Protein backbone atom coordinates (compact mmCIF):
# COMPACT_ATOMS: atom_id res chain seq x y z
CA UNK A 1 0.00 0.00 0.00
CA UNK A 2 1.07 3.57 -0.62
CA UNK A 3 -0.89 6.08 1.44
CA UNK A 4 1.58 8.94 1.80
CA UNK A 5 4.49 10.21 -0.26
CA UNK A 6 6.82 13.20 -0.60
CA UNK A 7 6.97 15.70 -3.46
CA UNK A 8 8.23 19.11 -2.24
CA UNK A 9 8.94 20.35 -5.76
CA UNK A 10 7.37 22.91 -8.08
CA UNK A 11 6.20 21.84 -11.58
CA UNK A 12 9.14 23.62 -13.25
CA UNK A 13 11.60 21.68 -11.06
CA UNK A 14 9.87 18.38 -11.80
CA UNK A 15 9.86 19.11 -15.51
CA UNK A 16 13.59 19.87 -15.52
CA UNK A 17 14.46 16.70 -13.60
CA UNK A 18 12.34 14.45 -15.83
CA UNK A 19 13.69 16.03 -19.00
CA UNK A 20 17.22 15.40 -17.73
CA UNK A 21 16.16 11.75 -17.36
CA UNK A 22 15.16 11.69 -21.03
CA UNK A 23 11.38 12.16 -20.88
CA UNK A 24 9.67 14.44 -23.42
CA UNK A 25 7.39 17.07 -21.89
CA UNK A 26 5.39 19.40 -24.15
CA UNK A 27 3.21 20.99 -21.47
CA UNK A 28 3.22 21.46 -17.69
CA UNK A 29 1.27 23.41 -15.02
CA UNK A 30 2.48 26.80 -13.84
CA UNK A 31 4.34 27.10 -10.55
CA UNK A 32 1.74 29.55 -9.24
CA UNK A 33 -1.91 30.31 -9.91
CA UNK A 34 -5.15 28.38 -10.26
CA UNK A 35 -4.76 24.65 -10.69
CA UNK A 36 -1.22 24.59 -9.33
CA UNK A 37 -0.44 21.19 -7.75
CA UNK A 38 0.62 21.01 -4.15
CA UNK A 39 4.26 20.48 -3.17
CA UNK A 40 4.67 18.83 0.21
CA UNK A 41 6.93 16.58 2.27
CA UNK A 42 3.74 14.92 3.50
CA UNK A 43 1.56 14.36 0.45
CA UNK A 44 -1.80 12.82 1.41
CA UNK A 45 -4.87 11.47 -0.45
CA UNK A 46 -7.08 14.26 -1.74
CA UNK A 47 -4.13 16.52 -2.58
CA UNK A 48 -3.49 17.59 -6.16
CA UNK A 49 -0.29 16.00 -7.40
CA UNK A 50 1.69 15.77 -10.65
CA UNK A 51 0.87 13.11 -13.25
CA UNK A 52 2.82 12.43 -16.47
CA UNK A 53 0.77 11.04 -19.37
CA UNK A 54 0.20 11.07 -23.11
CA UNK A 55 -1.76 14.08 -24.30
CA UNK A 56 -4.92 12.16 -25.21
CA UNK A 57 -8.62 13.19 -25.00
CA UNK A 58 -10.50 12.93 -21.70
CA UNK A 59 -11.84 9.56 -22.87
CA UNK A 60 -8.31 8.21 -23.06
CA UNK A 61 -6.21 6.64 -25.83
CA UNK A 62 -8.18 5.45 -28.87
CA UNK A 63 -11.18 7.54 -27.84
CA UNK A 64 -12.69 9.84 -30.48
CA UNK A 65 -12.65 13.39 -29.17
CA UNK A 66 -15.84 15.44 -29.23
CA UNK A 67 -16.63 19.14 -28.92
CA UNK A 68 -13.81 21.26 -27.54
CA UNK A 69 -11.54 18.22 -27.35
CA UNK A 70 -11.35 18.03 -31.16
CA UNK A 71 -9.34 21.23 -31.41
CA UNK A 72 -7.16 20.46 -28.40
CA UNK A 73 -6.27 16.96 -29.56
CA UNK A 74 -6.54 17.33 -33.33
CA UNK A 75 -2.90 16.40 -33.80
CA UNK A 76 -3.19 13.39 -31.51
CA UNK A 77 -6.30 12.09 -33.29
CA UNK A 78 -4.86 12.49 -36.77
CA UNK A 79 -5.21 9.02 -38.42
CA UNK A 80 -1.69 9.38 -39.82
CA UNK A 81 -0.40 9.71 -36.24
CA UNK A 82 -2.35 6.84 -34.74
CA UNK A 83 -0.14 4.17 -36.23
CA UNK A 84 1.61 3.60 -32.94
CA UNK A 85 4.61 5.83 -33.45
CA UNK A 86 5.61 7.05 -30.00
CA UNK A 87 7.81 9.75 -31.51
CA UNK A 88 4.74 11.66 -32.74
CA UNK A 89 2.86 11.49 -29.45
CA UNK A 90 2.96 14.49 -27.16
CA UNK A 91 3.31 14.06 -23.41
CA UNK A 92 2.48 16.42 -20.57
CA UNK A 93 2.56 16.97 -16.85
CA UNK A 94 -0.89 17.53 -15.40
CA UNK A 95 -2.30 18.40 -12.00
CA UNK A 96 -4.72 15.74 -10.73
CA UNK A 97 -6.35 14.79 -7.45
CA UNK A 98 -5.13 11.67 -5.65
CA UNK A 99 -7.97 9.16 -5.25
CA UNK A 100 -9.49 7.95 -8.52
CA UNK A 101 -13.14 8.79 -9.24
CA UNK A 102 -14.56 6.87 -12.24
CA UNK A 103 -16.03 8.87 -15.13
CA UNK A 104 -19.52 7.42 -14.60
CA UNK A 105 -19.79 8.81 -11.04
CA UNK A 106 -22.76 11.18 -10.76
CA UNK A 107 -21.97 12.91 -7.46
CA UNK A 108 -18.83 13.91 -5.62
CA UNK A 109 -17.99 10.98 -3.30
CA UNK A 110 -17.11 11.46 0.37
CA UNK A 111 -13.56 11.23 1.64
CA UNK A 112 -13.97 7.67 2.90
CA UNK A 113 -15.06 6.42 -0.50
CA UNK A 114 -12.18 8.21 -2.20
CA UNK A 115 -9.64 6.53 0.11
CA UNK A 116 -10.65 3.16 -1.33
CA UNK A 117 -9.25 4.10 -4.74
CA UNK A 118 -5.91 5.73 -3.87
CA UNK A 119 -4.28 2.39 -4.72
CA UNK A 120 -4.96 -0.30 -7.31
CA UNK A 121 -3.59 -3.83 -6.88
CA UNK A 122 -1.72 -5.22 -9.88
CA UNK A 123 -3.44 -8.59 -9.59
CA UNK A 124 -6.85 -6.91 -9.86
CA UNK A 125 -5.90 -5.85 -13.42
CA UNK A 126 -5.18 -9.39 -14.63
CA UNK A 127 -8.86 -10.29 -14.85
CA UNK A 128 -11.20 -8.78 -17.49
CA UNK A 129 -13.90 -6.30 -16.47
CA UNK A 130 -14.12 -4.67 -13.07
CA UNK A 131 -13.65 -1.10 -11.87
CA UNK A 132 -10.38 -0.57 -13.73
CA UNK A 133 -11.35 -2.04 -17.12
CA UNK A 134 -11.49 1.23 -19.09
CA UNK A 135 -8.64 2.98 -17.30
CA UNK A 136 -6.09 0.17 -17.63
CA UNK A 137 -6.62 0.06 -21.42
CA UNK A 138 -6.83 3.75 -22.26
CA UNK A 139 -5.81 5.89 -19.28
CA UNK A 140 -2.40 4.85 -18.01
CA UNK A 141 -0.05 7.38 -16.43
CA UNK A 142 3.00 7.97 -14.25
CA UNK A 143 2.63 9.44 -10.75
CA UNK A 144 5.71 11.50 -9.82
CA UNK A 145 7.20 11.41 -6.31
CA UNK A 146 10.52 11.84 -4.53
CA UNK A 147 9.83 8.99 -2.15
CA UNK A 148 7.05 7.38 -0.12
CA UNK A 149 6.30 6.49 3.50
CA UNK A 150 5.40 3.16 5.02
CA UNK A 151 4.74 2.30 8.67
CA UNK A 152 6.46 -0.59 10.44
CA UNK A 153 4.36 -2.29 13.10
CA UNK A 154 6.25 -2.88 16.35
CA UNK A 155 3.77 -4.40 18.78
CA UNK A 156 1.07 -1.79 19.24
CA UNK A 157 3.32 0.95 17.95
CA UNK A 158 3.98 2.06 14.35
CA UNK A 159 7.23 3.64 13.19
CA UNK A 160 7.19 5.51 9.85
CA UNK A 161 9.92 4.77 7.31
CA UNK A 162 10.88 6.79 4.25
CA UNK A 163 11.71 5.01 0.99
CA UNK A 164 13.54 6.63 -1.93
CA UNK A 165 15.74 5.72 -4.87
CA UNK A 166 19.39 5.39 -3.90
CA UNK A 167 20.49 7.09 -7.13
CA UNK A 168 18.54 10.25 -6.24
CA UNK A 169 16.23 10.18 -9.26
CA UNK A 170 12.53 10.90 -9.00
CA UNK A 171 10.22 7.94 -8.48
CA UNK A 172 7.87 7.14 -11.36
CA UNK A 173 4.90 5.15 -10.03
CA UNK A 174 2.72 3.30 -12.54
CA UNK A 175 -0.79 4.72 -12.26
CA UNK A 176 -4.22 5.10 -13.83
CA UNK A 177 -6.21 8.30 -14.30
CA UNK A 178 -9.76 9.32 -15.17
CA UNK A 179 -11.89 12.41 -15.79
CA UNK A 180 -15.36 12.92 -14.32
CA UNK A 181 -18.01 15.61 -14.74
CA UNK A 182 -20.74 15.49 -12.09
CA UNK A 183 -24.40 16.02 -12.91
CA UNK A 184 -25.32 19.71 -13.04
CA UNK A 185 -21.69 20.80 -13.06
CA UNK A 186 -19.65 22.20 -15.90
CA UNK A 187 -16.32 21.50 -14.22
CA UNK A 188 -14.17 18.48 -14.93
CA UNK A 189 -12.24 16.68 -12.20
CA UNK A 190 -9.12 14.70 -13.04
CA UNK A 191 -8.08 12.00 -10.56
CA UNK A 192 -5.52 9.20 -10.32
CA UNK A 193 -4.54 6.02 -8.46
CA UNK A 194 -1.18 4.37 -7.71
CA UNK A 195 -0.71 0.73 -8.77
CA UNK A 196 0.87 -1.53 -6.14
CA UNK A 197 2.58 -4.92 -6.35
CA UNK A 198 4.39 -7.34 -4.03
CA UNK A 199 7.25 -5.82 -2.07
CA UNK A 200 10.80 -6.55 -3.18
CA UNK A 201 13.41 -8.11 -0.86
CA UNK A 202 14.40 -4.73 0.57
CA UNK A 203 10.90 -3.83 1.72
CA UNK A 204 9.44 -7.16 2.81
CA UNK A 205 10.30 -6.40 6.44
CA UNK A 206 8.29 -3.19 6.19
CA UNK A 207 5.15 -4.12 4.24
CA UNK A 208 3.82 -6.76 1.87
CA UNK A 209 2.98 -4.21 -0.86
CA UNK A 210 4.86 -1.41 -2.64
CA UNK A 211 4.17 0.94 -5.60
CA UNK A 212 5.15 -0.24 -9.08
CA UNK A 213 8.25 1.84 -9.87
CA UNK A 214 9.33 2.29 -13.49
CA UNK A 215 12.69 3.66 -14.56
CA UNK A 216 12.50 6.97 -16.48
CA UNK A 217 13.52 6.78 -20.13
CA UNK A 218 13.23 2.98 -20.05
CA UNK A 219 11.44 0.77 -22.61
CA UNK A 220 8.99 -0.17 -19.84
CA UNK A 221 7.82 3.40 -19.25
CA UNK A 222 7.45 4.05 -22.99
CA UNK A 223 5.38 0.89 -23.37
CA UNK A 224 3.23 1.78 -20.37
CA UNK A 225 2.40 5.25 -21.72
CA UNK A 226 2.07 4.32 -25.40
CA UNK A 227 -1.46 5.45 -26.45
CA UNK A 228 -1.48 3.06 -29.42
CA UNK A 229 -1.74 0.19 -26.94
CA UNK A 230 -5.39 0.81 -26.10
CA UNK A 231 -6.19 -2.79 -25.23
CA UNK A 232 -5.00 -4.51 -22.06
CA UNK A 233 -2.43 -7.20 -22.74
CA UNK A 234 -0.04 -9.62 -21.03
CA UNK A 235 2.79 -7.32 -22.11
CA UNK A 236 1.35 -4.45 -20.07
CA UNK A 237 0.57 -6.76 -17.16
CA UNK A 238 4.18 -7.98 -17.10
CA UNK A 239 5.43 -4.44 -16.41
CA UNK A 240 3.74 -4.48 -13.00
CA UNK A 241 6.41 -6.10 -10.85
CA UNK A 242 8.58 -5.31 -7.81
CA UNK A 243 11.33 -2.74 -8.31
CA UNK A 244 14.67 -4.34 -9.15
CA UNK A 245 16.84 -1.28 -8.45
CA UNK A 246 18.36 -0.17 -5.16
CA UNK A 247 16.30 1.70 -2.62
CA UNK A 248 17.22 3.58 0.54
CA UNK A 249 15.00 2.90 3.56
CA UNK A 250 15.21 4.44 7.03
CA UNK A 251 12.95 5.42 9.98
CA UNK A 252 11.76 9.02 10.28
CA UNK A 253 9.87 11.19 12.76
CA UNK A 254 6.35 10.19 13.80
CA UNK A 255 5.15 13.72 13.07
CA UNK A 256 4.66 12.68 9.44
CA UNK A 257 1.74 10.53 10.60
CA UNK A 258 -0.52 13.57 11.01
CA UNK A 259 -2.05 14.85 7.79
CA UNK A 260 -1.39 18.58 7.47
CA UNK A 261 2.07 18.48 9.03
CA UNK A 262 4.79 19.47 6.59
CA UNK A 263 8.52 19.76 7.25
CA UNK A 264 11.83 18.94 5.53
CA UNK A 265 12.72 16.96 8.68
CA UNK A 266 10.21 14.29 7.60
CA UNK A 267 12.68 12.87 5.07
CA UNK A 268 15.74 13.04 7.38
CA UNK A 269 16.77 9.80 9.16
CA UNK A 270 16.06 9.70 12.86
CA UNK A 271 19.70 8.90 13.68
CA UNK A 272 21.10 11.58 11.38
CA UNK A 273 23.23 14.46 12.69
CA UNK A 274 20.94 16.79 10.74
CA UNK A 275 17.94 15.65 12.75
CA UNK A 276 17.44 18.12 15.62
CA UNK A 277 15.06 15.73 17.41
CA UNK A 278 17.78 13.08 17.72
CA UNK A 279 18.64 12.95 21.44
CA UNK A 280 22.10 11.55 20.66
CA UNK A 281 22.90 14.84 18.91
CA UNK A 282 21.91 16.75 22.03
CA UNK A 283 24.46 14.96 24.22
CA UNK A 284 27.09 15.06 21.47
CA UNK A 285 26.77 18.85 21.26
CA UNK A 286 27.04 19.19 25.03
CA UNK A 287 30.22 17.08 25.06
CA UNK A 288 31.73 19.14 22.26
CA UNK A 289 31.12 22.39 24.17
CA UNK A 290 32.76 20.98 27.28
CA UNK A 291 35.84 19.75 25.41
CA UNK A 292 36.27 23.05 23.57
CA UNK A 293 36.24 25.00 26.84
CA UNK A 294 33.01 26.77 26.03
CA UNK A 295 31.80 28.75 29.04
CA UNK A 296 28.18 28.76 29.96
CA UNK A 297 26.78 32.31 29.72
CA UNK A 298 25.03 31.70 33.05
CA UNK A 299 28.32 31.28 34.93
CA UNK A 300 29.93 34.34 36.46
CA UNK A 301 33.65 35.03 36.27
CA UNK A 302 35.84 37.46 38.25
CA UNK A 303 35.70 40.87 36.71
CA UNK A 304 38.33 43.54 37.30
CA UNK A 305 37.09 47.05 36.95
CA UNK A 306 39.58 49.82 36.28
CA UNK A 307 39.23 53.38 35.25
CA UNK A 308 40.29 53.90 31.68
CA UNK A 309 43.29 56.10 31.13
CA UNK A 310 42.55 59.81 30.71
CA UNK A 311 38.90 59.27 31.68
CA UNK A 312 37.82 62.40 33.66
CA UNK A 313 36.31 62.07 37.08
CA UNK A 314 33.52 64.17 38.43
CA UNK A 315 36.02 66.51 40.17
CA UNK A 316 37.85 67.16 36.88
CA UNK A 317 41.05 65.31 37.86
CA UNK A 318 42.54 62.51 35.87
CA UNK A 319 43.70 59.32 37.53
CA UNK A 320 45.59 56.51 35.84
CA UNK A 321 46.12 54.35 38.93
CA UNK A 322 44.78 53.72 42.37
CA UNK A 323 47.03 54.57 45.35
CA UNK A 324 46.93 53.10 48.80
CA UNK A 325 45.30 56.25 50.10
CA UNK A 326 42.52 55.88 47.56
CA UNK A 327 41.66 52.39 48.75
CA UNK A 328 38.36 52.28 50.56
CA UNK A 329 38.29 51.47 54.22
CA UNK A 330 36.04 48.68 55.39
CA UNK A 331 34.82 49.73 58.80
CA UNK A 332 31.50 49.05 60.44
CA UNK A 333 28.54 49.81 58.25
CA UNK A 334 25.89 52.09 59.57
CA UNK A 335 22.35 50.87 59.65
CA UNK A 336 20.17 52.25 56.92
CA UNK A 337 16.57 52.23 55.87
CA UNK A 338 14.12 51.60 58.64
CA UNK A 339 16.89 51.04 61.15
CA UNK A 340 18.51 54.45 60.58
CA UNK A 341 16.47 57.29 59.08
CA UNK A 342 17.34 60.97 58.83
CA UNK A 343 16.32 61.63 62.43
CA UNK A 344 18.35 58.69 63.71
CA UNK A 345 15.25 56.87 64.85
CA UNK A 346 12.81 54.48 63.28
CA UNK A 347 9.27 55.66 63.00
CA UNK A 348 6.58 53.09 63.15
CA UNK A 349 3.50 53.69 61.06
CA UNK A 350 0.24 52.07 61.73
CA UNK A 351 -2.35 51.41 59.07
CA UNK A 352 -5.93 52.14 59.86
CA UNK A 353 -8.72 49.64 59.36
CA UNK A 354 -11.01 49.61 56.29
CA UNK A 355 -14.73 50.01 56.93
CA UNK A 356 -17.01 47.33 55.51
CA UNK A 357 -19.96 49.75 55.27
CA UNK A 358 -18.38 53.04 54.25
CA UNK A 359 -16.35 53.69 51.12
CA UNK A 360 -13.56 55.72 52.72
CA UNK A 361 -9.88 55.77 51.94
CA UNK A 362 -7.51 53.84 54.18
CA UNK A 363 -6.20 56.01 57.01
CA UNK A 364 -2.57 56.06 57.98
CA UNK A 365 -1.77 56.67 61.59
CA UNK A 366 1.50 58.40 62.28
CA UNK A 367 3.57 57.74 65.35
CA UNK A 368 4.46 60.46 67.75
CA UNK A 369 7.45 62.59 66.85
CA UNK A 370 9.24 61.71 70.00
CA UNK A 371 8.72 57.99 69.83
CA UNK A 372 11.82 55.89 69.65
CA UNK A 373 12.43 52.14 69.85
CA UNK A 374 15.24 49.86 70.73
CA UNK A 375 16.88 48.06 67.86
CA UNK A 376 16.14 44.67 69.44
CA UNK A 377 12.44 45.35 68.88
CA UNK A 378 12.80 44.68 65.17
CA UNK A 379 14.11 41.16 65.69
CA UNK A 380 11.30 39.90 67.96
Secondary structure, DSSP 8 states (H G I E B T S, - for coil): ---EEEE---HHHHHHHHHHTT---SB---SSSTT----EEEEETTSEEEEEEE---TT-TT----THHHHHTTTTT-GGG-SS-GGG--EEEEEEEES---TT--S---HHHHHTTSEEEGGGGSSSSSTTHHHHHH-EEEEEESEEEEEEEETTEEEEEEEEETT---EEEEEEEEEE--TT----EEEEEEEEEE--TTTTTT-SEEE-B--TTSHHHHHHH-TT--S--HHHHHT-----S-EEEEE--GGGGSTT---GGGGS-TTSTT-TT-HHHHHHHHHHHHHTT---TTS---------TT-B-TTS-B-SS--GGGS---------GGGS-TTSS----EE----SSS-----EE---TT----GGGGG-
